[in-house]
Amino acid sequence: MIRVMSFALASSQLAACGELSQERWAPRAAQVSCQTLRRCDPITYHLDYGSMDACLDATEVFEPTGCTYDPEAASRCIAAMRWRCPRIGRRYDQLLERCDAVWSCSTPPPSTPGTP
């Protein structure tokens, strides 16, 4: 159902104002991505990774150079990855839209193999 969201996911702590700093984006996105996979698709999680460390090591988070980072969009992306599993299944396109909005680039980011 859910694969590790390597384009953006894939995360640390949200700031009190609800924004996620650019420095904290990659580790936080990876952490929440792996947690979501473990929660929503535990069979795939255990077959592919078996542990949170293995999942985190395998998760690549898109951090482009020359693009503008939107901390509010990053917080919305993380929040969407925390939706309940049935909601993620029904509104997966919305989750992708939220996470795609994290970076604004003059050229579209490359698609990442393994992205759901």
C-alpha positions in Angstrom: 0.0 0.0 0.0 2.4 2.7 1.1 6.1 2.7 0.1 8.7 4.9 1.7 8.0 8.3 0.4 11.5 9.1 -0.7 10.6 12.3 -2.6 9.9 14.1 0.6 9.5 11.8 3.2 9.9 10.9 4.0 11.6 13.9 9.6 12.9 15.6 14.2 10.5 18.0 15.9 8.2 20.6 14.5 8.8 24.1 15.8 6.3 25.6 18.2 4.9 27.8 15.4 4.1 24.7 13.3 6.9 25.2 10.8 9.7 22.8 10.1 13.1 24.3 9.5 15.0 23.3 6.3 17.8 21.7 8.4 15.3 19.4 10.2 13.3 18.6 7.0 15.3 15.5 5.7 15.6 13.6 9.0 12.0 14.4 10.1 10.6 13.4 6.7 12.5 10.1 6.7 11.4 9.3 10.2 7.7 10.0 9.6 7.8 8.2 6.3 9.2 5.0 7.9 6.7 5.3 10.8 3.9 5.6 8.3 5.1 2.6 6.4 5.4 0.6 9.6 1.9 1.6 10.7 0.0 1.3 7.4 1.9 -1.5 5.7 3.6 -3.5 8.4 4.2 -6.6 6.2 6.1 -4.6 3.5 7.9 -2.7 6.3 9.2 -5.9 8.0 10.0 -7.7 4.7 11.8 -4.7 3.2 13.5 -3.3 6.3 12.9 -5.2 9.5 13.9 -2.2 11.6 13.6 1.5 11.8 17.3 2.0 11.4 17.3 0.0 8.2 14.3 1.9 6.9 15.9 5.3 7.7 19.2 4.2 6.1 17.3 3.3 2.9 15.1 6.4 2.8 16.3 9.2 0.6 14.6 12.6 1.0 14.6 15.1 -1.8 16.6 18.2 -1.0 17.2 20.1 -4.2 19.8 22.9 -4.6 18.7 26.2 -6.1 15.1 25.7 -5.0 13.0 27.5 -2.4 12.0 25.6 0.8 8.6 26.3 2.3 8.6 25.4 6.0 4.8 25.7 6.3 4.3 23.2 3.4 6.8 20.9 5.0 4.7 20.9 8.2 1.6 20.2 6.1 3.4 17.3 4.4 4.5 15.8 7.8 0.9 16.2 9.1 -0.5 14.4 6.0 1.9 11.5 6.5 0.4 11.2 10.0 -3.1 10.8 8.8 -4.9 7.6 9.7 -4.1 4.8 7.2 -7.5 4.6 5.6 -7.4 8.4 5.0 -4.0 8.1 3.4 -5.4 5.4 1.1 -8.4 7.5 0.1 -6.5 10.8 -0.2 -3.1 9.8 -1.3 -3.1 12.4 -4.1 -3.6 15.1 -1.5 -0.7 13.8 0.5 1.5 13.9 -2.6 0.4 17.5 -3.4 1.3 18.6 0.1 4.7 17.0 0.0 5.4 18.2 -3.6 4.8 21.8 -2.3 7.7 21.7 0.1 10.2 22.7 -2.6 9.6 25.3 -5.3 11.9 24.9 -8.2 12.3 26.5 -11.6 12.5 23.0 -13.1 10.5 20.1 -11.8 12.3 17.7 -9.4 13.4 14.4 -10.9 11.1 11.5 -10.2 12.5 9.1 -7.7 12.4 5.4 -8.3 10.3 3.7 -5.6 8.1 6.7 -5.0 4.5 5.5 -4.5 
